[in-house]
Amino acid sequence: MRDPNRIKQLLLLLEKLWQKDPDLRFNQLLYNLQYEFSKENDGIGQVKEVESDGFTRIGFDLFNLEDDAFLEYLQAKVSGDGNE
């Protein structure tokens, strides 16, 4: 069983990061964090889709990423160790 304390830790870190840029909408914050995590971790979770007109749409699927890994990333960002 995963540690239920991770929920409060994760929410606290998200709050701290969001407070740095409160004009962001919540889903913008999440997208940006997923993008940055993926970029710093060899493109993990990146999904590309090319439209018929050649437009490339990029998204992120971190469904299988363990919370501990994302928590570690968020802690580094909050403490200033992450790339900003």
Backbone hydrogen bonds in HBPLUS format (Angstrom, degrees):
<---DONOR---> <-ACCEPTOR-->    atom                        ^
c    i                          cat <-CA-CA->   ^        H-A-AA   ^      H-
h    n   atom  resd res      DA  || num        DHA   H-A  angle D-A-AA Bond
n    s   type  num  typ     dist DA aas  dist angle  dist       angle   num
A0006-ARG N   A0003-ASP O   3.12 MM   3  5.86 165.2  2.15 120.0 124.4     1
A0007-ILE N   A0004-PRO O   3.24 MM   3  5.93 159.1  2.29 115.9 120.3     2
A0009-GLN N   A0005-ASN O   3.24 MM   4  6.50 166.1  2.26 152.4 156.6     3
A0010-LEU N   A0006-ARG O   2.84 MM   4  5.90 163.4  1.87 147.8 152.2     4
A0011-LEU N   A0007-ILE O   2.98 MM   4  6.18 164.8  2.00 151.6 155.8     5
A0012-LEU N   A0008-LYS O   2.91 MM   4  6.01 157.4  1.96 148.9 154.9     6
A0013-LEU N   A0009-GLN O   3.03 MM   4  6.25 160.1  2.07 150.0 155.0     7
A0014-LEU N   A0010-LEU O   2.92 MM   4  6.18 160.7  1.96 150.9 156.5     8
A0015-GLU N   A0011-LEU O   2.92 MM   4  6.08 157.3  1.97 145.2 151.6     9
A0016-LYS N   A0012-LEU O   2.99 MM   4  6.27 160.7  2.03 148.7 153.3    10
A0017-LEU N   A0013-LEU O   2.98 MM   4  6.23 162.3  2.02 152.6 157.1    11
A0018-TRP N   A0014-LEU O   2.82 MM   4  5.96 157.8  1.87 151.3 158.1    12
A0019-GLN N   A0015-GLU O   2.88 MM   4  6.04 152.8  1.95 151.1 157.9    13
A0020-LYS N   A0017-LEU O   3.19 MM   3  5.36 139.5  2.36  98.9 109.8    14
A0021-ASP N   A0018-TRP O   2.96 MM   3  5.36 145.5  2.09 109.1 119.0    15
A0024-LEU N   A0021-ASP O   3.13 MM   3  6.04 169.1  2.15 126.5 129.9    16
A0028-GLN N   A0025-ARG O   3.00 MM   3  5.19 127.0  2.29 102.0 116.7    17
A0029-LEU N   A0025-ARG O   3.01 MM   4  6.39 157.2  2.06 157.1 163.6    18
A0030-LEU N   A0026-PHE O   3.00 MM   4  6.39 162.2  2.03 152.9 157.0    19
A0031-TYR N   A0027-ASN O   2.93 MM   4  5.99 161.4  1.97 139.3 144.9    20
A0032-ASN N   A0028-GLN O   2.85 MM   4  6.02 169.0  1.87 155.0 158.2    21
A0033-LEU N   A0029-LEU O   2.95 MM   4  6.17 160.6  1.98 152.5 157.9    22
A0034-GLN N   A0030-LEU O   2.89 MM   4  6.10 159.4  1.94 152.0 157.8    23
A0035-TYR N   A0031-TYR O   2.82 MM   4  6.03 161.6  1.85 154.7 160.1    24
A0036-GLU N   A0032-ASN O   2.91 MM   4  6.11 168.7  1.92 152.0 154.7    25
A0037-PHE N   A0033-LEU O   2.87 MM   4  5.99 161.2  1.91 147.1 153.0    26
A0038-SER N   A0034-GLN O   2.90 MM   4  6.01 167.1  1.92 150.3 154.2    27
A0039-LYS N   A0035-TYR O   2.88 MM   4  6.08 163.9  1.90 153.1 158.0    28
A0040-GLU N   A0036-GLU O   2.98 MM   4  6.13 156.1  2.04 148.3 153.9    29
A0041-ASN N   A0038-SER O   3.08 MM   3  5.09 150.8  2.16 101.2 110.3    30
A0043-GLY N   A0038-SER O   2.74 MM   5  4.55 139.8  1.90 154.9 147.4    31
A0044-ILE N   A0041-ASN O   3.17 MM   3  5.85 156.3  2.23 120.1 126.3    32
A0046-GLN N   A0043-GLY O   3.04 MM   3  5.53 166.1  2.06 137.5 138.7    33
A0061-ASP N   A0045-GLY O   2.70 MM  16  4.68 161.4  1.73 134.0 140.1    34
A0047-VAL N   A0059-GLY O   2.89 MM  12  5.14 167.3  1.91 137.6 137.0    35
A0059-GLY N   A0047-VAL O   2.87 MM  12  5.14 161.3  1.91 152.0 158.1    36
A0049-GLU N   A0057-ARG O   2.85 MM   8  5.13 152.1  1.92 152.0 159.0    37
A0057-ARG N   A0049-GLU O   2.73 MM   8  5.13 175.1  1.73 161.3 161.4    38
A0051-GLU N   A0055-PHE O   2.73 MM   4  5.17 174.5  1.73 160.8 160.7    39
A0054-GLY N   A0051-GLU O   2.95 MM   3  5.24 161.7  1.98 115.1 118.7    40
A0065-LEU N   A0062-LEU O   3.03 MM   3  5.22 158.5  2.07 110.5 117.4    41
A0069-ALA N   A0066-GLU O   3.13 MM   3  5.66 129.3  2.40 111.1 121.9    42
A0070-PHE N   A0066-GLU O   3.44 MM   4  6.88 157.4  2.50 148.0 154.0    43
A0071-LEU N   A0067-ASP O   2.74 MM   4  5.92 157.9  1.78 158.8 166.0    44
A0072-GLU N   A0068-ASP O   3.00 MM   4  6.13 157.5  2.05 143.6 149.0    45
A0073-TYR N   A0069-ALA O   3.16 MM   4  6.40 154.7  2.23 140.0 146.6    46
A0074-LEU N   A0070-PHE O   2.89 MM   4  6.16 162.1  1.92 152.3 156.7    47
A0075-GLN N   A0071-LEU O   2.84 MM   4  6.03 159.2  1.88 153.5 159.2    48
A0076-ALA N   A0072-GLU O   3.09 MM   4  6.29 153.4  2.16 143.6 150.2    49
A0077-LYS N   A0073-TYR O   3.06 MM   4  6.39 150.9  2.15 145.6 153.8    50
A0078-VAL N   A0074-LEU O   2.91 MM   4  6.17 161.0  1.95 154.0 158.7    51
A0079-SER N   A0075-GLN O   2.96 MM   4  6.10 157.5  2.01 146.4 152.6    52
A0081-ASP N   A0076-ALA O   2.70 MM   5  4.78 127.5  1.98 156.3 157.2    53
A0082-GLY N   A0076-ALA O   2.88 MM   6  4.96 140.1  2.04 113.6 108.1    54
A0080-GLY N   A0077-LYS O   3.20 MM   3  5.10 149.4  2.30  95.5 104.7    55
